[in-house]
Amino acid sequence: MEFKKSQELYNKGLENLVGSVNSPVRAFASVGGNPLFIKKAKGSKITDVDGNSYIDLVLSYGPMILGHRHKKVQKAITKALKNGYSFGASTKNEIKLAKIVCDAFPGMDKVRFVNSGTEAVLSGIRLARAFTGKDKIIKFSGCYHGHQDALLVAAGSGLATLSLPGSKGVPEGAVKNTLIANYNDLDSVKAHFEAHDDIAGVILEPVAGNMGVVTPTNNLLKELKEYVNAKGALLIVDEVMTGFRSKFGGAQELFDVEADITCLGKVIGGGFPVGAYGARNEIMEMVAPLGGMYQAGTLSGNPIAMAAGISTLTTLNKQNPYERFNEVAATIETYLIEAAREHGVEITVNRFGSMINPFFTSKTVTNFEEAQSSDTQKFATFFWEMMHNGVFLPPSQFEAWFLSSALSEKDLEKIKKAINAAMEKVAAS
Ligand SMILES: *Cc1c(COP(=O)(O)O)cnc(C)c1O
């Protein structure tokens, strides 16, 4: 397999792009080598500029749940394009997508569309502060909520509890109201509430997917909701990754819990830049123009993006692929475990619906600290052998692999072979 053209473009891109990528997760920093340049994608497959074709388990980090260029979505976008690209005024399709979203999430009476998951979460946080009149926010170590200052707090276990900024350029003042708790550890949340009386809300990924897949203990969401509300604070559920992916109604449907504020992104735009936040009327009425919390967007509710969202969600709801996702993920888990056993490699596989990944560790992984016990060198070896066998994975131990409904039985066979080859390589490394 050759990466000559990707290599050339990478080198060319370095001149005017930062690291030749527009998001650092696309860099191959932790696996070595240079990032791929993609030419096109269709269904379950993605093709790079050298003509190499891969089964795509990155799926643009989640959005492409139907696979690439689903014909219903393509038709809807093409139709929308004929009417114009952006108006700075409302369109009928915004109402239509809002209805689909609010029907899927019973805790949302109203929704506001934005342009990314980051924007959805930063607005959701502002809303929690506006509604409660309090300032502090609790987040969990290892959960990612986009790149806004307040939530870019060091996710590394020890320092994390000190609320040190995790990025240069984030002033201490921006994170002084951010408190860190341990995932799957309600007591660590309670300790903060005992120490502070000005906590506006707790935010979490209901299934963590940004430290690799880390699943919540059975009652985490329910217990949090009850406890947090009893303390006069709000539960903000960041379903940017899990919304329409864990279930049509997100992890909240699965765990039968209604968030106070829900944040959405990724799947909701079907590959176009859409984010959303929503809540019950009483909370959403804080948002301008109804209330005093300001949040705006020149391109928010963009007509092409709305068309992509509507057609993606309508198709997804009809397909109802969630049972099959569980089966496919279970199959891939079996491939991983059997190959690891055969080659004597220690792994732990975590999965939840259509999110799955192996950690190269013998420990169970229930939080960020345990995730970090993984051997990232082994992952790098595994990653490259998967690539050479035609499977495109996220270039990091700490990213979830995503499944699309376009995956075929033939694709699964290919994934199985690739996993066997990759485990063999890891064992030999
Ligand atoms: C991806 C992600 C975000 C950020 O969304 P962007 O569209 O990249 O800004 C926020 N929260 C979670 C849980 C995510 O997975």
The ligand as an SDF file (V2000), in Angstrom:
LIG
                    3D

 15 15  0  0  0  0  0  0  0  0999 V2000
  -17.1900   15.8620   19.1770 C   0  0  0  0  0  0  0  0  0  0  0  0
  -17.7070   16.2380   20.4780 C   0  0  0  0  0  0  0  0  0  0  0  0
  -17.8810   17.5780   20.8660 C   0  0  0  0  0  0  0  0  0  0  0  0
  -17.4260   18.7250   19.9960 C   0  0  0  0  0  0  0  0  0  0  0  0
  -18.1310   18.7890   18.8020 O   0  0  0  0  0  0  0  0  0  0  0  0
  -17.4750   19.5910   17.5650 P   0  0  0  0  0  0  0  0  0  0  0  0
  -18.5290   19.5220   16.5050 O   0  0  0  0  0  0  0  0  0  0  0  0
  -16.2120   18.8990   17.2270 O   0  0  0  0  0  0  0  0  0  0  0  0
  -17.2440   20.9820   18.0320 O   0  0  0  0  0  0  0  0  0  0  0  0
  -18.4670   17.8350   22.0780 C   0  0  0  0  0  0  0  0  0  0  0  0
  -18.8600   16.8440   22.8950 N   0  0  0  0  0  0  0  0  0  0  0  0
  -18.7010   15.5490   22.5670 C   0  0  0  0  0  0  0  0  0  0  0  0
  -19.1750   14.4900   23.4990 C   0  0  0  0  0  0  0  0  0  0  0  0
  -18.1110   15.2020   21.3620 C   0  0  0  0  0  0  0  0  0  0  0  0
  -17.9190   13.9070   21.0660 O   0  0  0  0  0  0  0  0  0  0  0  0
  1  2  1  0
  2  3  1  0
  2 14  2  0
  3  4  1  0
  3 10  2  0
  4  5  1  0
  5  6  1  0
  6  7  2  0
  6  8  1  0
  6  9  1  0
 10 11  1  0
 11 12  2  0
 12 13  1  0
 12 14  1  0
 14 15  1  0
M  END
$$$$
